[in-house]
Amino acid sequence: MTKPEPKVPECKIVDSWAMIAWIGDEPGAAAMQEFVERAESGGLRLFMSVVNLGETFYILAKRRSLAVAEQFLDLFRPFPLRLTCLIGKE
């Protein structure tokens, strides 16, 4: 008898646009909120590249303030999202 393969949660990649929309309650925020809730319950794996994290920080600092961007980083630490360094193969 073969073991059933463990179910792997669905994966989504978050970019800076989605994160900014979610933070600012802009169009797209509801979809991102759903992803966050699913990730917190273990039904979804969220990924974001370090480049997009930096871009989110930059946009927040430019549009709002450096203090808001730094606060975002503090809130980001326990966020149910994994940072990646996407390096393609040639």
C-alpha positions, 0 to 999 in steps of 0.5 A: 500500500502506498502512502498518500502524498502530503497535500502541499498548500497553494502558493501565491507570490506577493508584489509591492503593488499588492502589499501597498494596496493592502496597507492603504486599503486600496483596490485589491486590498480585499483579495490580499486580506483573503490571502493573509487570512488563508496564510495564517490558517496554513491553507496558503503559502505567501512569498515575496522577493526581497526586491519587492520588500525593498520597493514597498519600503521605498514607496511607503517612505516616499508617499507617507514617511520614513517612520511609516516605512520603518513601522511597516518593517516592524509589522512585517517580521511576524507576517505569514509570508516568506522572503525569497531571493529569486535567482533564475537559471541560465 
